[in-house]
Amino acid sequence: MTMRYTKYEQARIIGARSLQIAMGAPILVKMTPEDAKRLKYSPIEIAKWEFREEVLPITIKRPLPTKE
């Protein structure tokens, strides 16, 4: 099931994941040398690619309206 994210949620997820990659976290998608060259080893571009592939173990909790 694919979840739709707002642009703010997408930015937060990609930013958090790119920081993890920059700090040495393993990359969750298979990269060929051509992919690495195309992405220029940029943590942000790799995080965007992982986001599009839906392999990130990051979830979003949205507050639901309460009944009063």
Buried (B, 14 or more C-beta within 10 A) or exposed (E): EEEEBEEEBBEBBBEEBBEBBEEEEEBBEEBEEEEEEEBEEEBBBBBBBBBEEEEBEEEEEEEEEEEE
